[in-house]
Amino acid sequence: MQGCAIAEGLAFIFDLDGVVIDSMPLHTEAWKVYLDRHGISSYEIVERMHGRRNDEIVGTFFGAGLPADEVFHHGAAKEALFRDMMGAQMEKHLVPGVREFLERYDHVPTGLGSNAEPANIDFVLDGARIRSHFHVIVDGQQIAHAKPAPDIYLRAAELLKVAPRNCIVFEDSPTGIEAGLRAGARVVAVQTHTAELPAVDFLIRDFSDTALESWLQSLEPRP
């Protein structure tokens, strides 16, 4: 597919869940099932999990102070359950237009910056056959501070060799949007599930929004 014009010196950084793949409903259901197995209420599960790392979610529901290996075990077991549930449904859960967008802009330096577990990132990128579009991948285990700290996007920009101010971050959660803005990037909010989001540089429903193309092509690198 022919590439679309965008100014040289810009780069893209994508979040994963809610931006590349509409996984929130299955993540929510997997957490509910997993917590139920342990006799724990999943009250306000969406608010308590959206945009957060598994170690933070485990601490929220199972209590602070668990040994690190137990925290890891809970997180890994829930993610295995999620992958079983996603199974052959991968393609239909991709955010509309994202595959075509990645193909159109394959010439643009592109990274992935996600709090997701590395196994989940591999599962999605390989299962959807889109790994080749991402030149760098940074997960929450590679940085000291998860979103909303800017670390994950600063590291992705560093690996892409593009200044954060010239990166366009695609995010769907208030936590992730804060991380992108604190990194100094332009931020595009994707309204996959959250209707009310903080102020950003551009807002889309999904990647089939034709206004996104015009906006991207109007951008110039910041000095």
Beta strands, then each sheet from edge to edge (+ up, - down):
strand 1: 11-14
strand 2: 110-114
strand 3: 136-139
strand 4: 167-171
strand 5: 186-190
strand 6: 202-204
sheet 1: 3+ 2+ 1+ 4+ 5+ 6+
end
